Amino acid sequence: MINNSKSFKFVMNILVILLTLVCIIPFLLLIMSSVTSEDALALNGYSLIPAEFSFAAYEYLASNVGDILHAYLMSFVITGVGTVVSLTLTLLFAYPLSHKDLPGRKAISFFLFFTMLFNGGFVPTYLVYTNLFHITDTLAAMIVPYLLMNAFYVIMMRSYLSTSIPTEVLESARMDGANELQVLGKIVIPMAKPMLATIGLMTAIVYWNNWTNGVYFLQIRRDLYGIQNYLNAVMTNVSFLQSHSELANQMPLPSISIRMALAVIAVIPILAAYPFFQKFFVKGITVGSVKG
């Protein structure tokens, strides 16, 4: 068979190597650019081998290490709380929908799918959150709006529960006297770990990378800034200083390399967490892609 031929395996290995390089090279370029001097970047552009090494960008960021650590802490809190609450709501929504005998299942599923196509618009949504729920300058502003519930994740979870957990197992547990909460906690959740890990990782990435909520809803409480909002504020500050020639002459700032250094700092936690979720992520995506 063609799948067993040496030529086919050789071509596939070369293809995988090329795809791996496509993923790795941009990140290496990012790191190298962050340790390249501003003049070398302006003169030679981006390179995997810096023409002139410089850690000025990291030295500038190190002068604000206390603020960076606080922003990191807030990002961990926001991402942790948001991911746990989002997973809980997703599971509690998807579990009933996975039962084909649920009354009104089709209508609820249609309503869920409808929200993927249409929404209330930015301005009405903003007014609801600020004037009705009064979440401005609160921790909830960084967790709830636009991020807490994702209809696509609910559909993925519903599909996984419908196809990967045998109905016979659930019925057997109920016949032994287990109620729905016991079935959910002792059978469904352990068997749904791959999908929970998959959705959890994707949700965590969205929370970690989000900065728009801080721009929209944090007017005074800068102490609630996550790492993305803090880094955006740093870039704004650098741009302001460079726009004033007298300040720029007194304090030359490596604006391009700072952008690269900020990106490196922001992506490190996600890179560190991904290997622990990889085995669940692949299995969850494969099974969850089958729509039930």
C-alpha positions as CSV (number, residue, x, y, z in Angstrom):
1,M,0.0,0.0,0.0
2,I,1.1,3.6,-0.6
3,N,1.0,4.4,3.1
4,N,3.7,1.9,3.8
5,S,6.0,2.9,1.0
6,K,9.3,4.5,1.9
7,S,8.8,7.3,-0.6
8,F,5.5,8.2,0.9
9,K,7.0,8.3,4.4
10,F,9.9,10.4,3.2
11,V,7.6,12.9,1.6
12,M,5.4,13.1,4.7
13,N,8.5,13.6,7.0
14,I,9.8,16.4,4.8
15,L,6.3,18.0,4.8
16,V,6.1,17.8,8.6
17,I,9.6,19.3,9.0
18,L,8.6,22.2,6.7
19,L,5.4,22.8,8.6
20,T,7.3,22.7,11.9
21,L,9.8,25.2,10.6
22,V,7.0,27.5,9.4
23,C,5.7,27.5,13.0
24,I,9.1,27.8,14.7
25,I,10.9,30.3,12.6
26,P,8.5,33.3,13.2
27,F,8.9,32.8,17.0
28,L,12.7,32.6,16.7
29,L,12.6,35.7,14.6
30,L,10.5,37.4,17.3
31,I,13.0,36.5,20.0
32,M,16.0,37.6,18.0
33,S,14.4,40.9,17.1
34,S,13.8,41.6,20.8
35,V,17.5,41.3,21.5
36,T,18.6,43.4,18.4
37,S,19.6,47.0,18.7
38,E,17.1,49.6,17.4
39,D,19.6,50.9,14.8
40,A,20.3,47.4,13.4
41,L,16.6,46.8,13.1
42,A,16.0,50.1,11.3
43,L,19.0,49.5,9.0
44,N,18.9,45.8,8.3
45,G,15.3,44.7,9.2
46,Y,14.5,41.5,11.0
47,S,17.0,38.7,11.0
48,L,17.5,35.3,12.7
49,I,21.1,36.4,13.4
50,P,21.2,39.9,14.9
51,A,23.7,42.3,13.4
52,E,24.1,43.9,16.8
53,F,22.9,42.5,20.1
54,S,21.1,44.7,22.5
55,F,19.1,44.1,25.6
56,A,17.9,47.7,25.9
57,A,14.2,46.6,25.4
58,Y,14.4,44.2,28.3
59,E,16.3,46.7,30.4
60,Y,13.5,49.2,29.9
61,L,10.9,46.7,30.9
62,A,13.0,45.6,33.9
63,S,12.8,49.1,35.2
64,N,9.0,48.5,35.7
65,V,9.3,44.9,36.9
66,G,6.9,45.5,39.8
67,D,4.1,46.7,37.6
68,I,4.8,43.8,35.1
69,L,4.5,41.2,37.9
70,H,1.3,42.8,39.2
71,A,-0.1,42.7,35.6
72,Y,1.0,39.0,35.3
73,L,-0.8,38.2,38.6
74,M,-4.0,39.9,37.4
75,S,-3.9,38.0,34.1
76,F,-3.5,34.7,36.0
77,V,-6.5,35.6,38.2
78,I,-8.6,36.7,35.3
79,T,-7.7,33.8,33.1
80,G,-8.1,31.2,35.9
81,V,-11.4,32.5,37.2
82,G,-12.8,33.1,33.7
83,T,-11.7,29.7,32.4
84,V,-13.2,27.8,35.3
85,V,-16.5,29.7,35.2
86,S,-16.7,29.4,31.4
87,L,-16.0,25.6,31.5
88,T,-18.7,25.2,34.2
89,L,-21.3,27.0,32.2
90,T,-20.4,25.3,29.0
91,L,-20.6,21.9,30.6
92,L,-23.9,22.6,32.3
93,F,-25.4,23.9,29.1
94,A,-24.1,21.1,26.9
95,Y,-24.9,18.2,29.1
96,P,-28.7,18.5,28.9
97,L,-28.5,19.2,25.2
98,S,-26.6,15.9,24.7
99,H,-29.8,14.1,25.8
100,K,-31.9,13.4,22.8
101,D,-35.0,13.1,24.9
102,L,-34.7,16.6,26.3
103,P,-37.9,18.6,25.8
104,G,-37.4,21.5,23.5
105,R,-33.9,20.3,22.5
106,K,-34.2,21.5,18.9
107,A,-35.5,24.9,19.8
108,I,-32.7,25.4,22.4
109,S,-30.1,24.2,19.9
110,F,-31.4,26.7,17.3
111,F,-31.3,29.5,19.8
112,L,-27.7,28.6,20.7
113,F,-26.7,28.5,17.0
114,F,-28.5,31.7,16.3
115,T,-26.2,33.6,18.7
116,M,-23.3,32.5,16.6
117,L,-24.7,34.4,13.6
118,F,-26.3,37.5,15.1
119,N,-25.6,39.6,18.2
120,G,-26.9,42.8,19.7
121,G,-24.1,45.0,18.3
122,F,-21.3,46.7,20.2
123,V,-23.0,49.8,21.4
124,P,-26.2,48.1,22.8
125,T,-24.0,45.4,24.5
126,Y,-21.7,48.1,26.0
127,L,-24.7,50.0,27.3
128,V,-26.2,46.9,28.9
129,Y,-23.0,46.0,30.7
130,T,-22.3,49.5,31.9
131,N,-25.7,51.0,32.6
132,L,-27.6,47.8,33.6
133,F,-25.0,45.6,35.2
134,H,-22.6,48.4,36.3
135,I,-19.5,46.4,35.8
136,T,-17.3,49.4,34.9
137,D,-14.0,49.3,36.8
138,T,-14.7,45.9,38.4
139,L,-13.0,42.6,38.0
140,A,-16.2,41.3,36.3
141,A,-15.5,43.7,33.5
142,M,-12.4,41.6,32.6
143,I,-14.2,38.3,32.8
144,V,-17.8,38.5,31.7
145,P,-18.3,40.7,28.6
146,Y,-17.8,38.8,25.2
147,L,-15.8,36.0,26.8
148,L,-17.7,34.1,29.4
149,M,-19.8,32.0,27.1
150,N,-19.0,30.7,23.6
151,A,-21.8,28.9,21.6
152,F,-19.2,27.1,19.5
153,Y,-17.6,25.5,22.6
154,V,-21.1,24.4,23.8
155,I,-21.7,22.7,20.5
156,M,-18.3,21.0,20.7
157,M,-19.0,19.8,24.2
158,R,-22.4,18.6,23.3
159,S,-21.1,16.6,20.3
160,Y,-18.4,15.0,22.5
161,L,-20.8,14.0,25.2
162,S,-23.2,12.6,22.6
163,T,-20.6,10.5,20.7
164,S,-18.1,9.5,23.4
165,I,-20.1,8.7,26.4
166,P,-22.3,5.6,26.0
167,T,-25.9,6.1,27.0
168,E,-25.8,2.6,28.6
169,V,-23.3,3.8,31.1
170,L,-25.4,6.8,32.2
171,E,-28.6,4.6,32.4
172,S,-26.7,2.0,34.5
173,A,-25.7,4.7,36.9
174,R,-29.2,6.0,37.2
175,M,-30.5,2.5,37.8
176,D,-28.0,2.2,40.7
177,G,-29.6,5.2,42.3
178,A,-27.3,8.0,41.1
179,N,-29.0,11.4,40.5
180,E,-28.0,13.7,37.7
181,L,-25.5,15.6,39.7
182,Q,-23.8,12.4,40.7
183,V,-23.8,11.1,37.1
184,L,-22.3,14.4,35.9
185,G,-19.6,14.6,38.6
186,K,-18.6,10.9,38.7
187,I,-19.1,9.7,35.2
188,V,-19.5,12.5,32.7
189,I,-16.7,14.8,33.9
190,P,-14.0,12.1,34.2
191,M,-14.9,10.8,30.7
192,A,-15.0,14.3,29.2
193,K,-11.5,15.3,30.3
194,P,-10.1,15.5,26.8
195,M,-12.8,17.9,25.7
196,L,-12.7,19.9,28.9
197,A,-8.9,20.3,28.5
198,T,-9.3,21.3,24.9
199,I,-12.0,23.9,25.6
200,G,-10.2,25.0,28.7
201,L,-7.0,25.7,26.8
202,M,-8.8,27.6,24.0
203,T,-10.7,29.7,26.6
204,A,-7.6,30.4,28.6
205,I,-5.8,31.6,25.5
206,V,-8.7,34.0,24.7
207,Y,-8.7,35.4,28.2
208,W,-5.0,35.7,28.3
209,N,-4.8,37.6,25.0
210,N,-7.8,39.8,25.6
211,W,-7.1,43.5,26.0
212,T,-10.3,45.1,24.6
213,N,-12.3,44.6,27.8
214,G,-9.7,46.7,29.7
215,V,-9.9,49.4,27.1
216,Y,-13.7,49.5,27.1
217,F,-14.6,49.0,30.7
218,L,-11.6,50.1,32.9
219,Q,-11.7,53.9,33.1
220,I,-10.0,54.4,36.5
221,R,-8.9,51.1,37.9
222,R,-5.5,50.6,36.2
223,D,-4.7,48.1,39.0
224,L,-7.0,45.7,37.3
225,Y,-5.0,45.7,34.1
226,G,-3.8,42.3,32.8
227,I,-0.5,41.8,31.1
228,Q,-2.0,42.6,27.7
229,N,-3.4,45.9,28.8
230,Y,-0.3,46.8,30.7
231,L,1.9,46.1,27.6
232,N,-0.4,48.2,25.5
233,A,-0.1,51.0,28.0
234,V,3.7,50.7,27.8
235,M,3.6,50.9,24.0
236,T,1.4,54.0,24.2
237,N,3.9,55.6,26.6
238,V,6.8,54.8,24.4
239,S,5.0,56.3,21.4
240,F,4.2,59.4,23.4
241,L,7.8,59.9,24.4
242,Q,9.1,59.3,20.9
243,S,6.6,61.8,19.5
244,H,8.2,64.6,21.6
245,S,11.7,65.1,20.2
246,E,13.0,66.8,23.3
247,L,12.1,63.8,25.4
248,A,13.3,61.3,22.8
249,N,16.7,63.0,22.7
250,Q,17.1,62.7,26.5
251,M,15.7,59.2,26.7
252,P,16.1,57.2,23.4
253,L,13.7,54.3,23.5
254,P,14.0,51.1,21.4
255,S,10.4,51.1,20.2
256,I,10.6,48.3,17.7
257,S,12.5,45.9,19.9
258,I,10.2,46.8,22.8
259,R,7.3,45.5,20.7
260,M,9.1,42.2,20.2
261,A,10.1,41.9,23.9
262,L,6.5,42.6,24.9
263,A,5.3,39.9,22.6
264,V,7.8,37.4,24.0
265,I,6.8,38.2,27.6
266,A,3.1,37.9,26.8
267,V,3.4,34.5,25.0
268,I,5.7,32.6,27.5
269,P,2.9,31.4,29.9
270,I,0.8,30.0,27.0
271,L,3.9,28.2,25.6
272,A,4.7,26.8,29.0
273,A,1.1,25.5,29.5
274,Y,0.5,24.0,26.1
275,P,2.7,20.8,26.4
276,F,0.6,19.7,29.4
277,F,-2.6,19.9,27.4
278,Q,-1.4,18.7,24.1
279,K,-2.5,15.1,24.4
280,F,-6.0,16.1,25.5
281,F,-6.1,18.9,22.9
282,V,-5.5,16.6,19.9
283,K,-8.1,14.0,21.1
284,G,-10.7,16.6,22.0
285,I,-10.4,18.4,18.7
286,T,-10.7,15.2,16.7
287,V,-13.7,13.9,18.5
288,G,-15.4,17.3,19.0
289,S,-15.2,18.1,15.3
290,V,-17.9,15.5,14.7
291,K,-21.1,17.4,15.1
292,G,-23.9,15.3,16.7
